[in-house]
Amino acid sequence: MFAHLLALMRMGSPIACPTRCVRCRRMITVLMVALVLASIAAPAQKATAVPSALQIANIQINVSNVGLYEKFELTFTINGTVATNPSFPYDPSPPAGVPVGVGISVEGLFSPDNWTTVITQPGFVYQGYERRCLGSDPDNGCLGGVEWLYPQGDAVWKVRFAPQRTGVWRYRVRATDASGTVQSSEGTFTVTTSNVPHNHGFIRVSPTDPGYFEYVDGTPFIGVGYNESFDGKRFTYAVDAGMRRLASGRVNFLCMWMTGSGIFMAPWNPWHSHHLPGEGGYFNPASLTYAQAYPGHLVSLRLWDYPDPSMENRRNPCMFQGFTSNVSVKPNTTYQLSIRARTIGVIGPRNRTFPDYGLTVRKAGWLGDTCADPAATSSASTRLAGYANGTTDGWKTFTSTFTTGANEFFLGNLYLILENTTCGQAFVDEISIREVAGGAPVGPEVLRKNRFAYHLYFDQQPSWQWDHLFAEAERYGVTIRPVVLEKNDWIANHIDWDPHNIHRHNLYDHFKTFRDFMDGIPLNNGRYADARALTSHPDLRALGQMDRVARRGHLWLHHRQHTWRNSIDNVSPTPISGSVTIPNMAAGVYRVTWWDTWQGAPMLTQTVAASGVIWLFRSTVLWRAT
């Protein structure tokens, strides 16, 4: 689990500050603007067993009757757990470096035969969100607008299951943490034949021909699609509009970079820097360090504002969120802002016209590489917290409150800044924004990736967005092949045509043409082989397959001069004529259907007699023999 972090930048080595800073008198932390300082005890890293108060409560099911291969979902709460990290399973003997017993394992148990057979599905934490399209029409994908997402209610647990057998099923929920194991009472649901036309079950390698995929009911899976992405500023609305376009072209297969949403670990996280280069050549720097870490968290975010020789004399006084993902808030709402951090030798001010200095938080537009200079930022931003400076006594939590404006749905860019300093470093473990009610913070976390020990949890907002994407894909019969790990593999992710050309020129009908032609061809029956078609003209190419047992096949006839280059250059191929011969055909009469590859429809049907071979006399079309 921790190996991925080795790719992070090497930061945080003890650095001697500039000479003028060393001569400066160290200053104790100054707290401004109603900043409250409080110590937070380190969480226990080994949960101690106590008399079990673990409970599974409020189990709800999405349906009592579900179609075969469709989603059956359990939603419930877990109470009384001693687990300190619900993203980790319970493990009494984890690998080295992973704390013992801090997690919880939640599972759904399912049986179609009164518990003779038991299928176990893992549970997961789920945070719901309210969404709105601001500044545009949601029906056109919120094009030109922005998606507003806000956590709705407390997080719950879910288990999802797709039954592969009809009849009455039984279910239970089981939870295990360091205090013990509990199990819910039994429930039942009924599985019937699915009424969804495109629902054929899971995809597998065909047992009759491993060169093809098929659904579990034997229907061939012929994936037609490309590598796709959706605008992060309006993600779920872009998904809605995109899936409708895909359905119009019968696109049924997409490769997508789930890793780009930053659900887990550091790559593509929503925090950005004005000073550090991108990691891996293309994604935003994490600015993490092993040098200082909250107990059990391994890493923290580092800020500094002096040339660091270990970082090619770079500085990084600011990190901000909001550039690639919106920081959503409610208008006229009071929030508590809290930061768990420590400062070491933070001295200032650099600009004595502005006496305040240290670690602070601002909301702003684009501050650029002068983000730590109060002369440039004080009038262009709003400070949301006081200043922490000097050297703190370990990790401290600093809190403040702020209230949003009447029409404020976003914070713009939220900046963590080591402002106006001449020396020192700040290390941040967590920054949190939560609504205030009754003088106390309530409700779920508003910020994305608010804890910098990214390896310890999953980010709920992009998880919810992808859950929406998968639901829409299921609705329209689109299979998603997600890239879940950051591989930086140029070849694997650049084997398709630029999808923006597909969007720009509305080329979805070409996918539909191919799908329509391939419908009803049982490629996975194990008998299709190279047609070995021969042509009488060197510029005529014939590619295809034949099932010589069932006496059916298909060919693509192509003029070799009809290339992308010639099409772009408006070079028309010279018309040709010729014949196509298919050898080793059983004697008989065949029905041949000629397809127009541009219109995607049959253009001619004829009968052809064969005696060992078939001769055909058209070109630049698709051909099917049955």
ZAPA-767722 format. One record per residue (C-alpha): residue in three letters; x negated, y, z negated. Coordinates in steps of 0.5 Angstrom, whole numbers, padded with zeros to 4 digits, always signed. Example, Ala and Ser with C-alpha at 12.3 -4.5 7.8 and 13.67 -1.06 7.14 Angstrom:
% residues 2
Ala-0025-0009-0016;Ser-0027-0002-0014;
END
This chain:
% residues 626
Met+0000+0000+0000;Phe-0006+0005-0002;Ala-0010+0003+0004;His-0007+0008+0009;Leu-0009+0014+0004;Leu-0016+0013+0006;Ala-0015+0016+0013;Leu-0013+0023+0009;Met-0018+0029+0009;Arg-0024+0028+0004;Met-0022+0034-0001;Gly-0023+0036-0008;Ser-0031+0035-0009;Pro-0033+0040-0015;Ile-0035+0046-0011;Ala-0039+0052-0014;Cys-0036+0058-0013;Pro-0039+0064-0010;Thr-0044+0068-0014;Arg-0040+0074-0016;Cys-0034+0069-0018;Val-0039+0065-0023;Arg-0041+0072-0026;Cys-0033+0073-0027;Arg-0030+0072-0034;Arg-0026+0066-0034;Met-0019+0068-0035;Ile-0013+0064-0039;Thr-0007+0063-0035;Val-0002+0069-0034;Leu+0005+0068-0033;Met+0009+0073-0030;Val+0017+0074-0028;Ala+0020+0070-0033;Leu+0015+0064-0032;Val+0016+0058-0037;Leu+0010+0054-0039;Ala+0012+0047-0041;Ser+0008+0040-0042;Ile+0010+0034-0039;Ala+0008+0027-0042;Ala+0005+0022-0037;Pro+0010+0017-0035;Ala+0009+0010-0038;Gln+0006+0006-0032;Lys+0008-0001-0035;Ala+0015-0001-0037;Thr+0016-0005-0044;Ala+0021-0010-0044;Val+0027-0008-0049;Pro+0034-0011-0050;Ser+0037-0011-0044;Ala+0042-0005-0042;Leu+0041-0006-0035;Gln+0048-0006-0031;Ile+0051-0006-0024;Ala+0057-0002-0024;Asn+0062+0001-0019;Ile+0061-0004-0014;Gln+0065-0002-0008;Ile+0066-0006-0001;Asn+0067-0002+0006;Val+0072-0007+0009;Ser+0075-0014+0006;Asn+0075-0016+0013;Val+0069-0016+0018;Gly+0068-0018+0025;Leu+0062-0023+0026;Tyr+0055-0019+0026;Glu+0058-0013+0024;Lys+0056-0009+0018;Phe+0059-0011+0011;Glu+0056-0006+0006;Leu+0056-0006-0002;Thr+0056+0001-0005;Phe+0054+0001-0013;Thr+0050+0004-0019;Ile+0045+0001-0023;Asn+0045+0004-0030;Gly+0040+0003-0036;Thr+0034+0001-0032;Val+0027+0001-0035;Ala+0024+0002-0028;Thr+0021+0009-0027;Asn+0020+0008-0020;Pro+0026+0005-0016;Ser+0022+0005-0009;Phe+0018-0001-0012;Pro+0021-0008-0013;Tyr+0020-0011-0020;Asp+0013-0014-0020;Pro+0010-0017-0026;Ser+0004-0019-0023;Pro+0003-0014-0017;Pro-0004-0013-0013;Ala-0010-0009-0016;Gly-0008-0001-0017;Val-0001-0002-0017;Pro+0002-0001-0024;Val+0006-0007-0027;Gly+0013-0007-0028;Val+0015+0000-0026;Gly+0020-0002-0021;Ile+0027-0006-0020;Ser+0029-0011-0015;Val+0036-0010-0013;Glu+0039-0016-0008;Gly+0046-0018-0005;Leu+0047-0025-0005;Phe+0052-0028+0000;Ser+0054-0035+0001;Pro+0059-0038+0007;Asp+0060-0045+0003;Asn+0061-0043-0004;Trp+0054-0042-0006;Thr+0051-0049-0003;Thr+0047-0044+0002;Val+0045-0037-0001;Ile+0043-0031+0004;Thr+0039-0026+0000;Gln+0039-0019+0002;Pro+0035-0013-0001;Gly+0038-0007-0004;Phe+0036+0000-0003;Val+0037+0007-0006;Tyr+0042+0012-0001;Gln+0043+0019-0002;Gly+0049+0022+0002;Tyr+0048+0029+0006;Glu+0053+0034+0008;Arg+0052+0037+0015;Arg+0054+0043+0019;Cys+0052+0046+0025;Leu+0050+0053+0024;Gly+0050+0058+0030;Ser+0053+0053+0036;Asp+0058+0048+0038;Pro+0057+0041+0035;Asp+0060+0038+0041;Asn+0055+0040+0045;Gly+0049+0037+0040;Cys+0049+0044+0037;Leu+0044+0046+0042;Gly+0041+0053+0041;Gly+0044+0052+0033;Val+0041+0049+0027;Glu+0043+0043+0023;Trp+0044+0044+0016;Leu+0044+0038+0011;Tyr+0045+0038+0004;Pro+0045+0033-0001;Gln+0052+0031-0003;Gly+0053+0027-0010;Asp+0048+0023-0014;Ala+0044+0017-0010;Val+0047+0010-0010;Trp+0045+0003-0009;Lys+0047+0000-0002;Val+0046-0007+0000;Arg+0048-0009+0008;Phe+0049-0015+0011;Ala+0051-0018+0018;Pro+0055-0025+0017;Gln+0053-0030+0023;Arg+0059-0034+0021;Thr+0066-0034+0021;Gly+0070-0035+0015;Val+0071-0033+0007;Trp+0064-0031+0004;Arg+0062-0030-0003;Tyr+0058-0025-0005;Arg+0054-0022-0012;Val+0049-0017-0014;Arg+0043-0018-0018;Ala+0038-0013-0021;Thr+0031-0015-0024;Asp+0027-0010-0028;Ala+0022-0011-0034;Ser+0028-0011-0039;Gly+0031-0018-0035;Thr+0036-0020-0030;Val+0043-0018-0029;Gln+0048-0021-0024;Ser+0055-0018-0022;Ser+0061-0022-0022;Glu+0063-0026-0015;Gly+0067-0022-0010;Thr+0070-0025-0003;Phe+0071-0022+0004;Thr+0073-0025+0011;Val+0069-0025+0017;Thr+0073-0026+0024;Thr+0071-0026+0031;Ser+0069-0019+0033;Asn+0073-0014+0037;Val+0067-0010+0039;Pro+0066-0012+0047;His+0058-0010+0046;Asn+0057-0014+0040;His+0054-0021+0042;Gly+0050-0021+0035;Phe+0042-0021+0034;Ile+0037-0021+0039;Arg+0032-0027+0040;Val+0027-0030+0045;Ser+0031-0034+0049;Pro+0030-0042+0047;Thr+0031-0044+0055;Asp+0027-0039+0058;Pro+0022-0035+0053;Gly+0020-0030+0058;Tyr+0027-0027+0057;Phe+0031-0024+0051;Glu+0038-0026+0049;Tyr+0043-0025+0044;Val+0045-0031+0039;Asp+0051-0032+0043;Gly+0047-0034+0049;Thr+0048-0027+0053;Pro+0042-0025+0056;Phe+0039-0018+0053;Ile+0037-0014+0059;Gly+0034-0008+0056;Val+0034-0001+0060;Gly+0032+0005+0057;Tyr+0025+0009+0055;Asn+0022+0012+0050;Glu+0026+0018+0047;Ser+0026+0023+0041;Phe+0031+0028+0039;Asp+0030+0035+0036;Gly+0028+0035+0029;Lys+0032+0042+0028;Arg+0039+0039+0030;Phe+0037+0032+0029;Thr+0044+0028+0028;Tyr+0048+0033+0033;Ala+0042+0032+0038;Val+0043+0024+0037;Asp+0051+0025+0038;Ala+0050+0028+0044;Gly+0044+0024+0047;Met+0048+0018+0045;Arg+0054+0020+0049;Arg+0049+0021+0055;Leu+0046+0014+0054;Ala+0053+0011+0054;Ser+0055+0015+0061;Gly+0048+0012+0064;Arg+0049+0005+0061;Val+0042+0006+0057;Asn+0042+0000+0052;Phe+0035+0000+0050;Leu+0030+0006+0046;Cys+0023+0006+0044;Met+0023+0011+0038;Trp+0018+0014+0033;Met+0021+0013+0027;Thr+0014+0015+0024;Gly+0015+0022+0026;Ser+0020+0023+0021;Gly+0016+0022+0015;Ile+0020+0018+0011;Phe+0014+0015+0008;Met+0007+0016+0007;Ala+0003+0022+0009;Pro+0003+0023+0017;Trp+0008+0028+0020;Asn+0010+0030+0013;Pro+0014+0037+0013;Trp+0008+0041+0010;His+0004+0045+0014;Ser-0002+0049+0014;His-0005+0056+0017;His-0012+0054+0016;Leu-0013+0046+0017;Pro-0014+0043+0023;Gly-0009+0037+0025;Glu-0010+0030+0023;Gly-0011+0025+0028;Gly-0011+0030+0033;Tyr-0004+0032+0033;Phe+0000+0031+0026;Asn+0000+0036+0021;Pro-0006+0036+0015;Ala-0004+0033+0009;Ser-0009+0037+0004;Leu-0009+0031-0001;Thr-0015+0030-0005;Tyr-0016+0024-0010;Ala-0021+0029-0014;Gln-0015+0031-0019;Ala-0008+0027-0020;Tyr-0002+0026-0025;Pro-0003+0020-0028;Gly-0001+0014-0024;His+0000+0018-0018;Leu-0007+0017-0015;Val-0007+0024-0010;Ser-0005+0031-0011;Leu-0004+0037-0006;Arg-0010+0042-0006;Leu-0011+0049-0005;Trp-0017+0053-0005;Asp-0019+0060-0002;Tyr-0027+0060-0001;Pro-0031+0057+0004;Asp-0032+0049+0002;Pro-0038+0046+0005;Ser-0035+0039+0004;Met-0029+0042+0009;Glu-0033+0045+0014;Asn-0033+0051+0010;Arg-0026+0052+0011;Arg-0021+0054+0006;Asn-0013+0052+0005;Pro-0010+0057+0000;Cys-0003+0056+0003;Met+0002+0050+0005;Phe+0009+0051+0007;Gln+0015+0047+0009;Gly+0021+0050+0014;Phe+0017+0050+0020;Thr+0019+0043+0023;Ser+0025+0042+0018;Asn+0030+0046+0015;Val+0030+0048+0008;Ser+0037+0048+0006;Val+0041+0052+0001;Lys+0048+0054-0001;Pro+0049+0061-0001;Asn+0051+0065-0008;Thr+0048+0059-0012;Thr+0043+0059-0017;Tyr+0037+0054-0017;Gln+0031+0052-0022;Leu+0024+0052-0018;Ser+0019+0048-0022;Ile+0012+0046-0020;Arg+0008+0041-0024;Ala+0001+0043-0023;Arg-0006+0044-0026;Thr-0011+0050-0024;Ile-0019+0050-0025;Gly-0023+0056-0025;Val-0018+0060-0022;Ile-0020+0068-0022;Gly-0018+0074-0019;Pro-0016+0079-0016;Arg-0019+0079-0009;Asn-0015+0086-0008;Arg-0015+0090-0014;Thr-0009+0094-0011;Phe-0005+0088-0013;Pro-0007+0086-0020;Asp-0003+0079-0020;Tyr-0006+0073-0017;Gly-0006+0065-0018;Leu-0002+0060-0016;Thr+0005+0062-0014;Val+0011+0060-0009;Arg+0014+0065-0004;Lys+0020+0064+0001;Ala+0018+0068+0008;Gly+0018+0068+0015;Trp+0011+0066+0019;Leu+0006+0069+0014;Gly+0000+0066+0018;Asp-0007+0066+0016;Thr-0006+0072+0012;Cys-0001+0068+0007;Ala-0006+0069+0001;Asp-0007+0076+0002;Pro-0001+0080-0002;Ala-0003+0086+0002;Ala+0000+0082+0008;Thr+0005+0078+0004;Ser+0008+0082-0001;Ser+0013+0086+0004;Ala+0014+0080+0008;Ser+0016+0075+0003;Thr+0020+0074-0003;Arg+0016+0071-0009;Leu+0020+0066-0013;Ala+0015+0064-0019;Gly+0010+0068-0023;Tyr+0003+0066-0023;Ala-0001+0061-0026;Asn-0009+0062-0026;Gly-0015+0061-0030;Thr-0016+0053-0033;Thr-0010+0050-0035;Asp-0010+0045-0041;Gly-0008+0039-0036;Trp-0002+0038-0032;Lys+0003+0043-0034;Thr+0010+0045-0031;Phe+0012+0052-0029;Thr+0019+0054-0028;Ser+0023+0060-0026;Thr+0030+0061-0023;Phe+0033+0065-0017;Thr+0039+0066-0013;Thr+0041+0065-0006;Gly+0044+0071-0002;Ala+0051+0071+0001;Asn+0050+0068+0008;Glu+0043+0065+0006;Phe+0043+0057+0008;Phe+0036+0057+0009;Leu+0030+0059+0005;Gly+0026+0060+0012;Asn+0019+0058+0010;Leu+0017+0056+0003;Tyr+0010+0057+0001;Leu+0006+0054-0004;Ile+0000+0060-0005;Leu-0006+0060-0009;Glu-0006+0068-0008;Asn-0011+0074-0009;Thr-0016+0069-0012;Thr-0024+0070-0011;Cys-0025+0063-0014;Gly-0022+0056-0017;Gln-0017+0051-0014;Ala-0010+0049-0016;Phe-0007+0042-0015;Val+0000+0041-0014;Asp+0003+0034-0016;Glu+0011+0036-0015;Ile+0015+0042-0013;Ser+0023+0041-0014;Ile+0029+0046-0013;Arg+0035+0044-0016;Glu+0042+0047-0017;Val+0043+0050-0024;Ala+0050+0049-0028;Gly+0051+0051-0035;Gly+0044+0053-0036;Ala+0040+0047-0033;Pro+0038+0044-0027;Val+0043+0039-0024;Gly+0044+0035-0018;Pro+0040+0032-0013;Glu+0033+0034-0010;Val+0034+0040-0005;Leu+0027+0039-0002;Arg+0024+0034+0003;Lys+0017+0031+0001;Asn+0017+0035-0006;Arg+0012+0030-0009;Phe+0005+0029-0006;Ala+0004+0022-0008;Tyr+0008+0020-0002;His+0006+0013-0002;Leu+0010+0012-0008;Tyr+0017+0014-0005;Phe+0022+0014+0001;Asp+0024+0021+0003;Gln+0032+0021+0003;Gln+0034+0026+0008;Pro+0030+0023+0014;Ser+0033+0016+0012;Trp+0040+0019+0012;Gln+0038+0022+0019;Trp+0036+0015+0022;Asp+0042+0012+0018;His+0046+0016+0022;Leu+0042+0015+0029;Phe+0043+0007+0028;Ala+0050+0008+0026;Glu+0051+0012+0033;Ala+0047+0007+0037;Glu+0051+0001+0034;Arg+0057+0005+0036;Tyr+0055+0006+0043;Gly+0051-0001+0044;Val+0044+0002+0044;Thr+0038-0002+0041;Ile+0033+0002+0038;Arg+0026-0001+0038;Pro+0023+0004+0032;Val+0015+0005+0031;Val+0015+0005+0024;Leu+0008+0006+0023;Glu+0003+0011+0025;Lys-0002+0007+0030;Asn-0004+0013+0034;Asp-0004+0008+0040;Trp-0004+0012+0046;Ile-0002+0007+0051;Ala+0003+0003+0047;Asn+0007+0010+0047;His+0006+0013+0054;Ile+0008+0007+0058;Asp+0015+0011+0060;Trp+0016+0017+0064;Asp+0017+0023+0061;Pro+0024+0023+0058;His+0025+0031+0058;Asn+0025+0030+0066;Ile+0031+0025+0065;His+0034+0030+0061;Arg+0033+0036+0065;His+0035+0032+0072;Asn+0041+0028+0069;Leu+0038+0022+0071;Tyr+0042+0017+0067;Asp+0046+0014+0073;His+0040+0011+0075;Phe+0040+0006+0069;Lys+0047+0005+0070;Thr+0046+0003+0077;Phe+0041-0002+0075;Arg+0045-0005+0069;Asp+0051-0005+0074;Phe+0047-0010+0079;Met+0044-0014+0073;Asp+0051-0016+0070;Gly+0053-0023+0070;Ile+0046-0025+0072;Pro+0044-0031+0067;Leu+0037-0029+0067;Asn+0036-0033+0061;Asn+0038-0040+0063;Gly+0031-0043+0064;Arg+0032-0044+0072;Tyr+0030-0037+0075;Ala+0023-0037+0078;Asp+0020-0033+0083;Ala+0024-0033+0090;Arg+0017-0033+0094;Ala+0021-0028+0099;Leu+0017-0027+0106;Thr+0018-0021+0110;Ser+0016-0020+0117;His+0014-0013+0117;Pro+0008-0010+0113;Asp+0011-0004+0110;Leu+0017-0008+0108;Arg+0017-0011+0101;Ala+0021-0016+0097;Leu+0021-0018+0090;Gly+0026-0022+0086;Gln+0028-0029+0083;Met+0032-0035+0085;Asp+0036-0040+0081;Arg+0036-0046+0086;Val+0040-0051+0082;Ala+0046-0046+0082;Arg+0044-0043+0089;Arg+0044-0036+0087;Gly+0039-0030+0086;His+0037-0023+0087;Leu+0032-0019+0091;Trp+0030-0012+0091;Leu+0028-0010+0098;His+0023-0004+0098;His+0020+0001+0104;Arg+0012+0001+0102;Gln+0012+0008+0104;His+0018+0011+0100;Thr+0013+0013+0094;Trp+0014+0018+0088;Arg+0008+0022+0091;Asn+0012+0022+0098;Ser+0018+0024+0095;Ile+0015+0030+0091;Asp+0012+0032+0098;Asn+0018+0031+0102;Val+0015+0026+0106;Ser+0020+0022+0109;Pro+0018+0014+0111;Thr+0018+0012+0118;Pro+0024+0007+0119;Ile+0023+0000+0120;Ser+0026-0006+0121;Gly+0025-0013+0120;Ser+0027-0020+0116;Val+0026-0023+0110;Thr+0026-0031+0109;Ile+0027-0034+0103;Pro+0024-0042+0103;Asn+0026-0048+0099;Met+0034-0046+0099;Ala+0039-0052+0099;Ala+0043-0053+0105;Gly+0050-0049+0105;Val+0053-0043+0106;Tyr+0052-0037+0101;Arg+0055-0030+0100;Val+0050-0024+0100;Thr+0052-0018+0097;Trp+0048-0012+0099;Trp+0048-0006+0094;Asp+0046+0001+0095;Thr+0041+0003+0090;Trp+0042+0010+0090;Gln+0050+0010+0089;Gly+0049+0004+0085;Ala+0055+0000+0089;Pro+0056-0006+0094;Met+0056-0003+0101;Leu+0057-0010+0105;Thr+0058-0017+0103;Gln+0057-0023+0108;Thr+0056-0030+0109;Val+0050-0033+0111;Ala+0048-0041+0113;Ala+0042-0044+0110;Ser+0038-0050+0112;Gly+0032-0050+0108;Val+0031-0042+0108;Ile+0035-0036+0108;Trp+0034-0030+0113;Leu+0036-0023+0112;Phe+0036-0017+0116;Arg+0037-0011+0112;Ser+0032-0007+0108;Thr+0031-0002+0102;Val+0037-0004+0098;Leu+0038-0009+0093;Trp+0041-0016+0095;Arg+0045-0022+0091;Ala+0046-0029+0093;Thr+0052-0033+0090;
END
